[in-house]
Amino acid sequence: MDLFSAYSEAISSNTDARLYLSTGRRQHASIAQIESRSIPLEKSKAISIRYSEKKRYVISKSITFDMLLTMYDVNSRSMFAIRPTLPMGTKEVGQVQKLIGRIKNPNFEIRAIGLQNGWRGYAKSLNDIYRISKGHCMEVDMLGEEKRHIAIDLKTGLSYDLLLENRIYRPGELKNDEKEEDFQSNVSTLSFV
């Protein structure tokens, strides 16, 4: 199943309501259980990683106006993940294309999470990733007012809501109070690790 057509249709509307499209319901993962086997992905960083039991998860905390974009190859259990804070330019798209081109016979599952409070600054990045990876869009979780903490399992490719306090969040607890101007003061170009 590919959700890209549904995403394209929904994002073209002018609503700032949360857009959540998925092939299944996202489960929870406690930071206490997975942190020792995780690799953090910070803002403005990109990583390429393959599954091992010692490093099974990629975690991204406090996703707000930025975006987490992942391309998980089902065949090799490897993933390329980026967390841009600026729109991806031709150079960055070319670097991503070069890195994912190293994977033989890929079967990519694409996930896009972020862009809070109606900030659509660079939703185009998902279009670029979809085009160059020739993958299937499996999850889109954009817009809305809540920041997200996400863990991606490198064994299965599934995403989890990361519980930083080892408990389910109360209603409104994840509301994003950060101002766009504050976010803009901390942006930088994408760094490939």
Contacts in CASP RR format, 6 or more apart in sequence:
PFRMAT RR
TARGET T0000
AUTHOR 0000-0000-0000
METHOD contacts of the structure
MODEL  1
MDLFSAYSEAISSNTDARLYLSTGRRQHASIAQIESRSIPLEKSKAISIR
YSEKKRYVISKSITFDMLLTMYDVNSRSMFAIRPTLPMGTKEVGQVQKLI
GRIKNPNFEIRAIGLQNGWRGYAKSLNDIYRISKGHCMEVDMLGEEKRHI
AIDLKTGLSYDLLLENRIYRPGELKNDEKEEDFQSNVSTLSFV
1 23 0 8 1.000
1 136 0 8 1.000
1 138 0 8 1.000
2 135 0 8 1.000
2 136 0 8 1.000
2 137 0 8 1.000
3 21 0 8 1.000
3 22 0 8 1.000
3 23 0 8 1.000
3 137 0 8 1.000
3 138 0 8 1.000
3 139 0 8 1.000
3 140 0 8 1.000
4 110 0 8 1.000
4 130 0 8 1.000
4 136 0 8 1.000
4 137 0 8 1.000
6 21 0 8 1.000
7 19 0 8 1.000
7 21 0 8 1.000
7 112 0 8 1.000
7 126 0 8 1.000
7 137 0 8 1.000
7 140 0 8 1.000
10 19 0 8 1.000
10 21 0 8 1.000
11 19 0 8 1.000
11 120 0 8 1.000
11 123 0 8 1.000
11 142 0 8 1.000
15 143 0 8 1.000
16 117 0 8 1.000
16 118 0 8 1.000
16 143 0 8 1.000
16 144 0 8 1.000
17 143 0 8 1.000
17 144 0 8 1.000
18 141 0 8 1.000
18 142 0 8 1.000
18 143 0 8 1.000
18 144 0 8 1.000
18 145 0 8 1.000
18 146 0 8 1.000
19 140 0 8 1.000
19 141 0 8 1.000
19 142 0 8 1.000
19 143 0 8 1.000
19 144 0 8 1.000
20 140 0 8 1.000
20 141 0 8 1.000
21 137 0 8 1.000
21 139 0 8 1.000
21 140 0 8 1.000
21 141 0 8 1.000
22 138 0 8 1.000
22 139 0 8 1.000
22 140 0 8 1.000
22 141 0 8 1.000
23 138 0 8 1.000
23 139 0 8 1.000
26 139 0 8 1.000
26 141 0 8 1.000
26 158 0 8 1.000
26 159 0 8 1.000
26 160 0 8 1.000
26 161 0 8 1.000
27 158 0 8 1.000
27 160 0 8 1.000
27 161 0 8 1.000
28 160 0 8 1.000
28 161 0 8 1.000
28 162 0 8 1.000
28 163 0 8 1.000
28 168 0 8 1.000
29 57 0 8 1.000
29 151 0 8 1.000
29 160 0 8 1.000
29 161 0 8 1.000
29 162 0 8 1.000
29 163 0 8 1.000
30 163 0 8 1.000
30 166 0 8 1.000
31 59 0 8 1.000
31 162 0 8 1.000
31 163 0 8 1.000
31 164 0 8 1.000
31 165 0 8 1.000
31 166 0 8 1.000
32 166 0 8 1.000
34 56 0 8 1.000
34 57 0 8 1.000
34 59 0 8 1.000
34 151 0 8 1.000
34 162 0 8 1.000
35 59 0 8 1.000
37 53 0 8 1.000
37 54 0 8 1.000
37 55 0 8 1.000
37 56 0 8 1.000
37 57 0 8 1.000
38 55 0 8 1.000
38 56 0 8 1.000
38 57 0 8 1.000
38 58 0 8 1.000
38 59 0 8 1.000
38 151 0 8 1.000
39 47 0 8 1.000
39 49 0 8 1.000
39 55 0 8 1.000
39 57 0 8 1.000
39 58 0 8 1.000
39 59 0 8 1.000
40 58 0 8 1.000
40 59 0 8 1.000
40 60 0 8 1.000
40 61 0 8 1.000
41 47 0 8 1.000
41 58 0 8 1.000
41 59 0 8 1.000
41 60 0 8 1.000
41 68 0 8 1.000
41 81 0 8 1.000
41 83 0 8 1.000
42 60 0 8 1.000
42 83 0 8 1.000
43 66 0 8 1.000
43 83 0 8 1.000
43 85 0 8 1.000
43 186 0 8 1.000
43 187 0 8 1.000
43 188 0 8 1.000
44 66 0 8 1.000
44 83 0 8 1.000
44 84 0 8 1.000
44 85 0 8 1.000
44 86 0 8 1.000
44 187 0 8 1.000
44 188 0 8 1.000
44 189 0 8 1.000
44 190 0 8 1.000
44 191 0 8 1.000
45 82 0 8 1.000
45 83 0 8 1.000
45 190 0 8 1.000
45 191 0 8 1.000
45 193 0 8 1.000
46 80 0 8 1.000
46 81 0 8 1.000
46 82 0 8 1.000
46 83 0 8 1.000
46 95 0 8 1.000
46 96 0 8 1.000
46 190 0 8 1.000
46 191 0 8 1.000
46 192 0 8 1.000
46 193 0 8 1.000
47 58 0 8 1.000
47 80 0 8 1.000
47 81 0 8 1.000
47 192 0 8 1.000
47 193 0 8 1.000
48 78 0 8 1.000
48 79 0 8 1.000
48 80 0 8 1.000
48 81 0 8 1.000
48 99 0 8 1.000
49 55 0 8 1.000
49 58 0 8 1.000
49 78 0 8 1.000
49 79 0 8 1.000
49 81 0 8 1.000
49 154 0 8 1.000
50 76 0 8 1.000
50 77 0 8 1.000
50 78 0 8 1.000
50 79 0 8 1.000
50 154 0 8 1.000
51 77 0 8 1.000
51 78 0 8 1.000
51 154 0 8 1.000
51 155 0 8 1.000
52 154 0 8 1.000
55 154 0 8 1.000
56 153 0 8 1.000
56 154 0 8 1.000
56 155 0 8 1.000
57 151 0 8 1.000
57 152 0 8 1.000
57 153 0 8 1.000
57 154 0 8 1.000
58 70 0 8 1.000
58 79 0 8 1.000
58 81 0 8 1.000
58 151 0 8 1.000
58 152 0 8 1.000
58 154 0 8 1.000
59 149 0 8 1.000
59 150 0 8 1.000
59 151 0 8 1.000
59 152 0 8 1.000
59 162 0 8 1.000
60 68 0 8 1.000
60 81 0 8 1.000
60 83 0 8 1.000
60 113 0 8 1.000
60 148 0 8 1.000
60 149 0 8 1.000
60 150 0 8 1.000
61 149 0 8 1.000
61 162 0 8 1.000
61 164 0 8 1.000
62 147 0 8 1.000
62 149 0 8 1.000
63 83 0 8 1.000
63 113 0 8 1.000
63 114 0 8 1.000
63 116 0 8 1.000
63 147 0 8 1.000
63 148 0 8 1.000
63 149 0 8 1.000
63 150 0 8 1.000
64 114 0 8 1.000
64 116 0 8 1.000
64 117 0 8 1.000
64 147 0 8 1.000
64 176 0 8 1.000
64 178 0 8 1.000
64 183 0 8 1.000
65 85 0 8 1.000
65 114 0 8 1.000
65 115 0 8 1.000
65 116 0 8 1.000
65 117 0 8 1.000
65 119 0 8 1.000
65 178 0 8 1.000
65 180 0 8 1.000
65 183 0 8 1.000
66 83 0 8 1.000
66 84 0 8 1.000
66 85 0 8 1.000
66 114 0 8 1.000
66 115 0 8 1.000
66 183 0 8 1.000
67 83 0 8 1.000
67 84 0 8 1.000
67 112 0 8 1.000
67 113 0 8 1.000
67 114 0 8 1.000
67 115 0 8 1.000
67 122 0 8 1.000
67 123 0 8 1.000
67 125 0 8 1.000
67 126 0 8 1.000
67 142 0 8 1.000
68 81 0 8 1.000
68 82 0 8 1.000
68 83 0 8 1.000
68 111 0 8 1.000
68 112 0 8 1.000
68 113 0 8 1.000
68 114 0 8 1.000
68 148 0 8 1.000
68 150 0 8 1.000
69 81 0 8 1.000
69 82 0 8 1.000
69 83 0 8 1.000
69 84 0 8 1.000
69 110 0 8 1.000
69 111 0 8 1.000
69 112 0 8 1.000
69 125 0 8 1.000
69 126 0 8 1.000
69 129 0 8 1.000
70 79 0 8 1.000
70 80 0 8 1.000
70 81 0 8 1.000
70 82 0 8 1.000
70 110 0 8 1.000
70 111 0 8 1.000
70 152 0 8 1.000
70 159 0 8 1.000
71 79 0 8 1.000
71 80 0 8 1.000
71 81 0 8 1.000
71 100 0 8 1.000
71 108 0 8 1.000
71 109 0 8 1.000
71 110 0 8 1.000
71 129 0 8 1.000
71 133 0 8 1.000
71 135 0 8 1.000
72 78 0 8 1.000
72 79 0 8 1.000
72 108 0 8 1.000
72 109 0 8 1.000
72 110 0 8 1.000
72 111 0 8 1.000
72 152 0 8 1.000
72 154 0 8 1.000
72 157 0 8 1.000
73 79 0 8 1.000
73 103 0 8 1.000
73 106 0 8 1.000
73 107 0 8 1.000
73 108 0 8 1.000
74 107 0 8 1.000
74 108 0 8 1.000
74 109 0 8 1.000
74 157 0 8 1.000
75 105 0 8 1.000
75 106 0 8 1.000
75 107 0 8 1.000
76 103 0 8 1.000
76 104 0 8 1.000
76 106 0 8 1.000
77 154 0 8 1.000
77 155 0 8 1.000
78 103 0 8 1.000
78 154 0 8 1.000
79 152 0 8 1.000
79 154 0 8 1.000
79 157 0 8 1.000
80 96 0 8 1.000
80 99 0 8 1.000
80 100 0 8 1.000
81 152 0 8 1.000
82 88 0 8 1.000
82 96 0 8 1.000
82 129 0 8 1.000
82 190 0 8 1.000
84 92 0 8 1.000
84 122 0 8 1.000
84 125 0 8 1.000
84 190 0 8 1.000
85 183 0 8 1.000
85 186 0 8 1.000
85 187 0 8 1.000
85 188 0 8 1.000
86 122 0 8 1.000
86 187 0 8 1.000
86 188 0 8 1.000
86 189 0 8 1.000
86 190 0 8 1.000
87 121 0 8 1.000
87 122 0 8 1.000
87 124 0 8 1.000
87 125 0 8 1.000
88 96 0 8 1.000
88 122 0 8 1.000
88 124 0 8 1.000
88 125 0 8 1.000
88 128 0 8 1.000
88 190 0 8 1.000
92 189 0 8 1.000
92 190 0 8 1.000
93 128 0 8 1.000
93 132 0 8 1.000
94 132 0 8 1.000
95 190 0 8 1.000
95 192 0 8 1.000
96 128 0 8 1.000
96 129 0 8 1.000
96 132 0 8 1.000
97 132 0 8 1.000
99 192 0 8 1.000
100 106 0 8 1.000
100 108 0 8 1.000
100 132 0 8 1.000
100 133 0 8 1.000
106 133 0 8 1.000
106 134 0 8 1.000
106 135 0 8 1.000
107 135 0 8 1.000
108 133 0 8 1.000
108 134 0 8 1.000
108 135 0 8 1.000
108 136 0 8 1.000
109 135 0 8 1.000
109 136 0 8 1.000
109 138 0 8 1.000
109 157 0 8 1.000
110 126 0 8 1.000
110 129 0 8 1.000
110 130 0 8 1.000
110 133 0 8 1.000
110 135 0 8 1.000
110 136 0 8 1.000
110 137 0 8 1.000
110 138 0 8 1.000
110 139 0 8 1.000
111 137 0 8 1.000
111 138 0 8 1.000
111 139 0 8 1.000
111 140 0 8 1.000
111 141 0 8 1.000
111 152 0 8 1.000
111 159 0 8 1.000
112 126 0 8 1.000
112 129 0 8 1.000
112 137 0 8 1.000
112 139 0 8 1.000
112 140 0 8 1.000
112 141 0 8 1.000
112 142 0 8 1.000
113 139 0 8 1.000
113 140 0 8 1.000
113 141 0 8 1.000
113 142 0 8 1.000
113 148 0 8 1.000
113 150 0 8 1.000
113 159 0 8 1.000
114 141 0 8 1.000
114 142 0 8 1.000
114 143 0 8 1.000
114 148 0 8 1.000
115 121 0 8 1.000
115 122 0 8 1.000
115 123 0 8 1.000
115 142 0 8 1.000
115 143 0 8 1.000
116 143 0 8 1.000
116 144 0 8 1.000
116 145 0 8 1.000
116 146 0 8 1.000
116 147 0 8 1.000
116 176 0 8 1.000
117 143 0 8 1.000
117 144 0 8 1.000
117 145 0 8 1.000
117 176 0 8 1.000
117 180 0 8 1.000
118 143 0 8 1.000
118 144 0 8 1.000
119 180 0 8 1.000
120 143 0 8 1.000
123 142 0 8 1.000
126 137 0 8 1.000
126 140 0 8 1.000
130 137 0 8 1.000
139 159 0 8 1.000
141 148 0 8 1.000
145 175 0 8 1.000
145 176 0 8 1.000
146 172 0 8 1.000
146 174 0 8 1.000
146 175 0 8 1.000
146 176 0 8 1.000
147 174 0 8 1.000
147 175 0 8 1.000
147 176 0 8 1.000
147 178 0 8 1.000
148 161 0 8 1.000
148 174 0 8 1.000
149 161 0 8 1.000
149 162 0 8 1.000
149 163 0 8 1.000
149 164 0 8 1.000
150 159 0 8 1.000
150 160 0 8 1.000
150 161 0 8 1.000
150 162 0 8 1.000
151 159 0 8 1.000
151 160 0 8 1.000
151 161 0 8 1.000
151 162 0 8 1.000
152 158 0 8 1.000
152 159 0 8 1.000
152 160 0 8 1.000
153 159 0 8 1.000
153 160 0 8 1.000
163 169 0 8 1.000
END
